[in-house]
Amino acid sequence: MALNETLHKLDTIAHSHGTVAVLGSMNADYTVTTPRLPGPGETVTGGPLTILPGGKSGNQAAAAALLGARVQMLGAVGSDSNAHFLLDKLQSAGVDTSAVLKTNGPSGTTVITVDAHGENTIVYSPGSNATVSPDYVAAHKRVIEQASALGLCLESPIEAVTAAARIAHAAGTRVLLNDSPFSATLPPELIKNSDILLVNEHETAQLLGIDEPEDDDWHALDWGRLQEKFHHFGFDEAIVTLGAHGSIVLDRTSEEPIVSIRPVSVDAVDTTGCGDAYMGTILAGLASHLTLVESARLASYVSAYAATGHGAQASYGTTSQIQALFV
């Protein structure tokens, strides 16, 4: 598929009537840039501290909305100043936050260190995200049932995540599960009620019990064998992201069951939130009736664009911005 044809699919999202629902985390990201990441017990001097909007689910919702998708956010913020900050940023990206729960106490936060090469370390404090319950999910059952696609990750209580997947599956809403923060032991009911699994290469190795390639050549692996392993784990559709090496789409229901997605090269300054930009694009694509492969090709461009800016949501682009950079 030619570059212009791939990026033209972004216009399909903006004109789609499908809706994305995202259940999960919203965090204030406290970010500092350092020449290199500190080792254990080491102190390094960093640049100015910045506070940026984040949270895996909030990031995914913002990424999808900036592409023109209609997005409903489900989750919780606290009673602190970060709550207003997070909601304002999501709303400015085009996300509907009317169903977000307001609780007493702090909102979710992350502490992020970014080195000169764009690599990062992240510490997560759940705060209000931990208050999202199955009862809250049930109260917003209609939002999930009316969505074309539901995005889930594991920064919320697993009972609430599973409840959302159950409602979506019963309604025919496509469920995209991001196994992050990584867990090798997902509840059987969550697996049963999810359609597509999104994991990176390292998570794939842990999940399927395989050795990582010594030469880091993931494309050389026997992906047919790995596809069978995903099937036995419970997923006939999966996407494995490979960082700067692209991604692999596995779909036993497709005429092309294994498709390698080429990476998009950029001068990266910060990879924080790139994976969430990727997932947000997949959600927007699914809600717009694009195929999984078409969505993944778009996601490569959207996540690459995000790597050219600092922060997570702060680095995400609109359709016009992304097309302008790559065309």
C-alpha positions, 0 to 999 in steps of 0.5 A: 500500500502506497504511503498516501493511500495508507495515510488517506485512511485517516480521513475515513476515521474522521468521517466514521459514525462508529464510537470508541469507548475506553475504560481505564486510567488517567494520570498526571505524568511528572516527567524529567529529562536526564542525560541517561537513566540512573542505575540502582542507588544512583542520583543523576541531575535532570532538566526542569520537571514538567507535568503532562496529561497521561495514563494509558487509557487516557492516552489511548482515548486522546489519540483516537479522538485527535484522529477524529473518532468519537470517544467516550472515556470511562474511569475516575479522577480525584478531588485534586487539581490534577483532576481538572487538568486531566479532564480539560486536556481530554476534552480539548482532544475531543474526548467525551468525559461526561461519564468519568467518576469524581472521587475523593483523594488524589488522581492517578500519577506517574513519575517518568524519567526520559534519557537523551535517547528517548528511552524512559522508566515509569513508576505508576501510582493508581490513586483514583484509578483504583476506585473504578469498580464493577458497579461503576462499569454496570452503571455505564453499561449503555456506553459500552453496548453502544460503542463499536470498539472498547479499549482496555488495559490493566491500570484499573482493577481487574474485576472492573476490566473483566466486567467491561469486557463481559458487557461488550462481548454480549453486545457485540462490541469489539474488545481490544485488550492491552496486557499492560502493565503486563500480567502473564495470568489473565483471568479466563473470563477476561480472555474469553470476552476479549477479541484482540490482544495487543502486546509488545515483543517482550510481553509476548515472550513472557506470555507464551514462554518463549526465548527472546532472539539473541540477535533481536531479530523478531521478524525471523521467528516462526510466527506461525508457531507463535500464532498457534500459541496465541490461539491456545492462550485464547486469542485468534487475533493479536498484534505484537509491537516490535518498537522501532522494528514495526509490528506483526498482525496475527489473525487466524480469521483472515486470508492473510493470517500473518502480516508484518507491518513495516516501521516508520522511521523518525528522529525520536525524542521521547517514546513515552506514550507511543504504544498508547498512540498505537492502540488508540489508532487501532481502536479508531480504525476498528470503530471506522470499519478498517481491517486490523491490518489497515489499522496497524499500518496507520498506527505505525505512522501515528505512533511514530509521530508521537515519538517526535514530541515530548510527553504522551498526549502532548506529543499526539497529532491530528490527522492533518499534522500527521499527514503533513509530516509524512507526505 
